[in-house]
Amino acid sequence: MQLTFDSLLILSLSFFIIAVLYSSVGFGGGSSYLALLTLFFASFFVIRSIALVCNLMVVSGSTILYYKKGHFDIKKFIPFVVASIPLAYLGASFRLKEYVFFIILGIALMISAILLATQSLKEKKRKTRLTAKKYPIWVTYALGAGIGFLSGLVGIGGGIFLAPILNHMRWDFSIKIAALASFFILVNSISGIAGLVTNQMFIFPWKEGLILLAVVFIGGQIGIRISLNKLSGRGIKLLTAVLVFIVGLRVMLNNGLGLINI
């Protein structure tokens, strides 16, 4: 299915805005890419493929800049990614029925939106300096594995699930959590793409896809620089949470359950 010029223009502008917003708080934007793509493409193989590749484009730049700024703690990051990579691959390998995919996607989007909103509201109330808490190593592996599987299943990098959880747990400073989220999304997007390719489910429309890749690259570079300049992301997180929740609800009711047609 080829998009009309108007549809591609609308989608490109939307992707640009999403890339700016999400990258500014350490995410790739996969959840909202997925939600928007359902409005323009019928094949969820195409939807998952585009979302993962765009995710990869955004977080690659973010990961490099976080590393250069010294926000990487590779020893703390490794358990998450070691556990998540095989599970993301496994999740991407599942051949879901279309309505099941959209129901899972809708629920996942709404849960992530609620977590984001709750995290942002707590940030407003928290006035004291953060004291990082220590957790058993198995907690780290369990989180990485569970979120990795879910991210591969629905076609996103998983950072939008991981970061709110770690912020609730006071795992570390927000900037380090954002750096981990970018790295987590990076490796899971690669693993998810590999799962799609090896199971012959990777379908990427090159004409539209290359345009969207260029758009999210530019948007991601702008967003990560906003983040590194210490502009507060609380308001952005709240706006993003509202968007993700509304679209997630629509995807579940319309594409998954067939209860509405909007």
C-alpha positions as CSV (number, residue, x, y, z in Angstrom):
1,M,0.0,0.0,0.0
2,Q,1.5,3.3,-1.1
3,L,0.5,6.5,0.8
4,T,-0.8,9.6,-0.9
5,F,1.3,12.7,-0.7
6,D,-1.0,14.3,1.9
7,S,-1.0,11.2,4.1
8,L,2.8,10.9,3.9
9,L,3.1,14.6,4.8
10,I,0.8,14.2,7.8
11,L,2.6,11.1,9.0
12,S,6.1,12.6,8.5
13,L,5.1,15.7,10.5
14,S,3.6,13.5,13.3
15,F,6.8,11.4,13.4
16,F,9.0,14.4,13.6
17,I,7.0,15.8,16.6
18,I,7.1,12.4,18.3
19,A,10.8,12.0,17.7
20,V,11.5,15.4,19.3
21,L,9.2,14.7,22.3
22,Y,10.3,11.1,23.0
23,S,14.0,11.6,22.5
24,S,14.0,14.5,24.9
25,V,13.1,12.1,27.7
26,G,15.2,9.2,26.5
27,F,12.8,7.2,24.4
28,G,12.6,6.3,20.7
29,G,8.9,6.9,20.1
30,G,8.0,3.4,19.0
31,S,4.7,3.2,20.9
32,S,3.4,6.3,19.2
33,Y,4.8,5.3,15.8
34,L,2.9,2.1,16.1
35,A,-0.3,3.8,17.0
36,L,-0.1,6.3,14.2
37,L,0.9,3.7,11.6
38,T,-2.3,1.7,12.3
39,L,-4.1,4.7,10.8
40,F,-2.3,4.5,7.5
41,F,-1.2,0.8,7.0
42,A,-3.3,-2.3,7.1
43,S,-0.5,-4.8,7.5
44,F,0.8,-5.1,11.1
45,F,4.0,-6.7,9.7
46,V,4.7,-3.3,8.0
47,I,3.7,-1.4,11.1
48,R,6.1,-3.4,13.4
49,S,8.9,-3.1,10.9
50,I,8.7,0.6,10.4
51,A,8.3,1.3,14.1
52,L,11.3,-0.7,15.0
53,V,13.6,0.8,12.3
54,C,12.5,4.3,13.3
55,N,13.1,3.5,16.9
56,L,16.6,2.3,16.1
57,M,17.3,5.5,14.1
58,V,16.3,7.8,17.0
59,V,18.0,6.0,19.9
60,S,21.3,5.4,18.0
61,G,22.0,9.1,18.1
62,S,20.7,9.4,21.6
63,T,22.9,6.6,22.9
64,I,26.0,8.1,21.4
65,L,25.4,11.5,22.9
66,Y,24.6,10.1,26.4
67,Y,27.8,8.1,26.2
68,K,29.8,11.2,25.2
69,K,28.3,13.1,28.1
70,G,29.4,10.4,30.6
71,H,25.9,9.2,31.6
72,F,26.6,5.6,30.8
73,D,27.2,3.0,33.6
74,I,27.8,-0.1,31.5
75,K,28.1,-2.4,34.5
76,K,24.6,-1.4,35.7
77,F,23.2,-1.6,32.1
78,I,24.5,-5.0,31.0
79,P,22.1,-7.2,33.1
80,F,19.1,-5.5,31.6
81,V,20.2,-5.9,28.0
82,V,21.6,-9.4,28.5
83,A,18.2,-10.6,29.7
84,S,16.2,-8.6,27.2
85,I,17.9,-9.4,23.9
86,P,16.9,-13.1,23.6
87,L,13.4,-12.4,25.0
88,A,12.9,-9.5,22.5
89,Y,13.9,-11.8,19.7
90,L,11.5,-14.5,21.0
91,G,8.7,-12.0,21.3
92,A,9.2,-10.7,17.7
93,S,9.1,-14.3,16.5
94,F,5.5,-14.8,17.5
95,R,3.0,-14.8,14.7
96,L,0.0,-13.2,16.4
97,K,-3.4,-12.9,14.9
98,E,-4.0,-9.3,13.9
99,Y,-6.8,-8.6,16.5
100,V,-4.7,-10.1,19.3
101,F,-1.7,-7.9,18.3
102,F,-3.8,-4.8,18.4
103,I,-5.4,-5.7,21.8
104,I,-2.0,-6.3,23.3
105,L,-0.7,-3.1,21.7
106,G,-3.6,-1.0,23.0
107,I,-3.3,-2.3,26.5
108,A,0.5,-1.9,26.5
109,L,0.2,1.7,25.3
110,M,-2.4,2.6,28.0
111,I,-0.4,1.0,30.8
112,S,2.8,2.9,29.7
113,A,0.8,6.1,29.5
114,I,-0.5,5.7,33.1
115,L,3.1,4.9,34.3
116,L,4.5,8.0,32.5
117,A,1.8,10.3,33.9
118,T,2.2,8.9,37.5
119,Q,6.0,9.2,37.3
120,S,5.7,12.9,36.1
121,L,3.2,13.8,38.9
122,K,5.5,12.2,41.5
123,E,8.4,14.3,40.1
124,K,6.5,17.5,41.0
125,K,5.9,16.4,44.5
126,R,9.5,15.1,45.1
127,K,11.6,17.9,46.5
128,T,14.4,16.0,48.2
129,R,17.5,14.8,46.6
130,L,17.3,11.4,45.1
131,T,18.9,8.5,46.9
132,A,19.4,5.5,44.6
133,K,18.2,2.2,46.0
134,K,19.9,-1.1,45.6
135,Y,18.0,-4.2,44.4
136,P,18.9,-7.9,44.1
137,I,20.5,-8.7,40.8
138,W,17.6,-11.1,39.9
139,V,15.2,-8.1,39.9
140,T,17.3,-6.5,37.2
141,Y,17.3,-9.6,35.1
142,A,13.6,-10.2,35.6
143,L,12.8,-6.7,34.5
144,G,15.0,-6.9,31.4
145,A,13.6,-10.2,30.4
146,G,9.9,-9.3,30.9
147,I,10.1,-6.0,29.2
148,G,12.3,-7.4,26.4
149,F,9.7,-10.0,25.6
150,L,6.8,-7.5,25.6
151,S,8.8,-5.0,23.5
152,G,9.5,-7.7,20.9
153,L,6.0,-8.9,20.9
154,V,4.4,-5.5,20.1
155,G,7.3,-4.0,18.1
156,I,8.8,-1.3,20.3
157,G,12.1,-0.9,22.1
158,G,10.6,-1.2,25.6
159,G,12.2,1.9,27.1
160,I,8.8,3.5,27.6
161,F,8.0,0.6,30.0
162,L,11.4,0.4,31.7
163,A,12.1,4.0,32.5
164,P,8.8,4.7,34.5
165,I,9.3,1.5,36.5
166,L,12.9,2.4,37.3
167,N,11.9,5.9,38.2
168,H,9.3,4.6,40.6
169,M,11.9,2.2,42.1
170,R,14.4,5.2,42.4
171,W,16.9,3.0,40.7
172,D,19.2,5.9,39.8
173,F,19.1,9.6,38.7
174,S,16.7,10.4,35.9
175,I,19.5,11.2,33.4
176,K,21.1,7.8,33.9
177,I,17.7,6.1,33.5
178,A,17.1,8.0,30.3
179,A,20.6,6.8,29.1
180,L,19.7,3.2,30.0
181,A,16.3,3.5,28.3
182,S,18.0,4.7,25.0
183,F,20.5,1.8,25.2
184,F,17.8,-0.7,26.1
185,I,15.7,0.5,23.2
186,L,18.7,0.3,20.9
187,V,19.5,-3.4,21.6
188,N,15.9,-4.5,21.7
189,S,15.1,-2.8,18.4
190,I,18.0,-4.6,16.8
191,S,16.9,-7.9,18.4
192,G,13.3,-7.4,17.4
193,I,14.3,-6.6,13.8
194,A,16.4,-9.8,13.7
195,G,13.4,-11.8,15.0
196,L,11.2,-10.3,12.2
197,V,13.8,-10.9,9.5
198,T,14.6,-14.5,10.4
199,N,10.9,-15.4,10.6
200,Q,10.1,-13.6,7.2
201,M,7.9,-11.0,8.9
202,F,10.1,-8.0,8.1
203,I,8.2,-5.9,5.5
204,F,9.6,-2.4,5.0
205,P,8.1,0.0,2.4
206,W,11.3,1.7,1.3
207,K,9.9,4.8,-0.3
208,E,7.8,5.9,2.7
209,G,10.2,4.3,5.2
210,L,13.3,6.2,4.1
211,I,11.4,9.5,4.3
212,L,10.2,8.6,7.8
213,L,13.7,7.6,8.8
214,A,15.1,11.0,7.8
215,V,12.4,12.8,9.6
216,V,12.8,10.9,12.9
217,F,16.6,11.3,12.7
218,I,16.3,15.1,12.6
219,G,13.7,15.1,15.3
220,G,15.7,12.8,17.5
221,Q,18.8,14.9,17.3
222,I,16.8,18.0,18.3
223,G,15.1,16.2,21.2
224,I,18.2,14.7,22.7
225,R,19.9,18.1,22.7
226,I,16.9,19.5,24.6
227,S,17.3,16.7,27.2
228,L,21.1,17.2,27.6
229,N,20.6,21.0,28.1
230,K,18.6,20.0,31.2
231,L,15.2,21.3,30.0
232,S,12.6,19.7,32.2
233,G,10.8,16.8,30.6
234,R,7.9,16.6,33.1
235,G,5.5,18.5,30.9
236,I,6.5,16.6,27.8
237,K,6.0,13.3,29.6
238,L,2.5,14.4,30.7
239,L,1.6,15.4,27.1
240,T,3.1,12.2,25.7
241,A,1.2,10.2,28.3
242,V,-2.2,11.7,27.2
243,L,-1.4,11.1,23.5
244,V,-0.3,7.5,24.1
245,F,-3.3,6.7,26.3
246,I,-5.9,8.1,23.8
247,V,-4.3,6.4,20.8
248,G,-3.9,3.2,22.8
249,L,-7.5,3.2,23.7
250,R,-8.5,3.8,20.1
251,V,-6.2,1.0,18.8
252,M,-7.7,-1.5,21.2
253,L,-11.3,-0.6,20.7
254,N,-11.1,0.0,16.9
255,N,-8.4,-2.3,15.5
256,G,-8.5,-4.9,18.3
257,L,-12.1,-5.3,19.4
258,G,-13.9,-3.7,16.5
259,L,-16.2,-1.7,18.8
260,I,-15.7,1.7,17.2
261,N,-14.8,2.9,13.7
262,I,-12.9,6.2,14.0
